[in-house]
Amino acid sequence: MAPRGDAKVTYRPSRGKRGAQAALEDYVEMINHLIKEKGFASQAEIAERLGVSPPSVTSMLRKLRDKGYVIHERYRGVSLTENGKKLAERMEVRHIMLAEFLTVIGVDKKTAYEDAENIEHYLHPATVEKISQLLKALKKGEIKSG
């Protein structure tokens, strides 16, 4: 999910037809990123990085807790459950693959990273698999890009 290097990761929550699911995935991704980066995820940091209000974070953390993705202890921070970790890993792999695919077809890295963040939540799993297969073929030289 995070770009290579020391860049501080910030995100604009995804919107659209699958907006609620996309927002849920954005939160799980961000919590995972913060835990990897800092060793913990606080409500304040989540709000800052996602550009949302603290009450919005509180509301989403309740939903994530109810869905079994996070453990949130008041004044202690947020951690991911096993299901939350699996979702975060799946989204991170998807994001990296999509960004890599976009760079292979000629999109600059910054734009590819941003576009991958915007589209990753809206693709059907079968579409993601086909893009992954195409990326592998391009990397093996079985198909020429550009």
C-alpha positions in Angstrom: 0.0 0.0 0.0 2.7 2.5 0.9 5.0 4.0 -1.7 8.6 3.1 -1.5 10.8 5.5 0.4 10.2 7.9 3.3 7.0 9.6 2.0 4.3 10.1 4.6 1.2 8.2 3.4 -2.0 10.1 3.2 -5.2 9.2 1.5 -8.5 10.6 0.4 -11.2 8.1 1.1 -12.7 6.5 -2.0 -16.3 7.4 -3.0 -18.8 6.1 -5.5 -21.1 3.1 -6.0 -19.1 1.0 -3.5 -18.3 3.9 -1.3 -19.1 2.3 2.0 -17.0 -0.8 1.3 -14.2 1.3 -0.2 -14.2 3.5 2.9 -14.0 0.5 5.1 -11.1 -0.9 3.1 -9.3 2.5 3.2 -9.6 2.5 7.0 -8.3 -1.1 7.3 -5.4 -0.2 5.0 -4.5 2.9 6.9 -4.6 1.2 10.3 -2.4 -1.6 8.9 0.0 1.0 7.4 0.2 3.0 10.7 0.9 -0.2 12.7 3.7 -1.1 10.3 5.1 2.5 10.4 4.7 3.4 14.0 3.8 0.2 15.9 0.3 1.5 16.7 -2.7 3.3 15.2 -4.4 6.1 17.1 -7.8 7.6 16.2 -6.2 11.0 15.8 -3.6 9.7 13.4 -6.2 7.8 11.4 -8.3 11.0 11.1 -5.3 13.1 10.1 -4.1 10.7 7.4 -7.5 10.0 5.9 -8.5 13.7 6.1 -11.7 13.0 8.1 -13.0 14.2 11.4 -12.3 12.3 14.7 -16.1 11.5 15.1 -16.1 9.9 11.6 -13.2 7.7 12.7 -15.1 6.7 15.9 -18.1 5.8 13.8 -16.1 3.7 11.3 -14.2 2.0 14.1 -17.5 0.8 15.6 -18.5 -0.6 12.2 -15.1 -2.2 11.7 -15.3 -3.7 15.2 -18.8 -5.0 14.5 -17.6 -6.6 11.3 -14.7 -8.3 13.1 -11.8 -6.3 11.5 -10.5 -4.3 14.5 -10.1 -4.3 18.2 -10.5 -0.8 19.5 -9.8 -0.1 23.2 -10.7 3.4 24.3 -7.5 5.4 24.9 -5.3 2.5 23.9 -5.5 2.6 20.1 -6.6 0.3 17.4 -5.3 -3.1 16.3 -6.4 -5.4 13.5 -7.9 -8.8 14.1 -6.8 -11.8 12.0 -9.6 -11.0 9.5 -8.6 -7.3 9.5 -5.0 -8.3 8.8 -6.1 -10.6 5.9 -8.2 -7.8 4.4 -5.3 -5.3 4.7 -2.9 -7.8 3.1 -5.3 -8.5 0.3 -5.8 -4.8 -0.4 -2.0 -4.1 -0.2 -1.2 -6.8 -2.7 -4.0 -5.6 -5.0 -2.8 -2.0 -4.8 0.9 -2.9 -5.5 -0.1 -5.1 -8.5 -2.4 -2.4 -10.0 0.3 0.3 -9.5 2.9 -1.9 -11.1 0.6 -2.7 -14.0 0.0 0.9 -14.6 3.7 1.7 -14.6 4.4 -1.2 -17.0 1.9 0.3 -19.5 3.6 3.7 -19.2 1.9 5.6 -16.4 4.4 7.6 -14.2 4.9 6.1 -10.7 3.1 8.9 -8.8 0.0 8.8 -11.0 0.0 5.0 -11.1 0.1 4.9 -7.3 -2.8 7.4 -7.0 -4.8 5.7 -9.7 -4.4 2.3 -8.1 -5.7 3.8 -4.8 -8.7 5.1 -6.6 -9.6 2.0 -8.6 -8.5 -0.9 -6.3 -11.8 -1.0 -4.5 -14.1 -1.0 -7.5 -12.7 -3.9 -9.6 -14.3 -7.3 -9.5 -11.9 -10.0 -8.3 -12.0 -11.7 -11.7 -10.9 -8.5 -13.3 -8.0 -8.1 -10.8 -7.0 -11.7 -11.6 -6.9 -11.0 -15.4 -4.9 -7.8 -14.9 -2.5 -9.8 -12.7 -2.1 -12.5 -15.4 -1.5 -9.8 -18.1 1.1 -8.1 -15.9 2.9 -11.5 -15.5 2.9 -12.0 -19.2 4.2 -8.5 -19.8 7.0 -9.0 -17.3 8.0 -12.3 -18.9 8.1 -10.6 -22.3 5.3 -12.8 -23.7 3.5 -9.6 -24.6 5.1 -6.3 -25.6 3.9 -3.1 -24.0 3.8 0.2 -25.7 
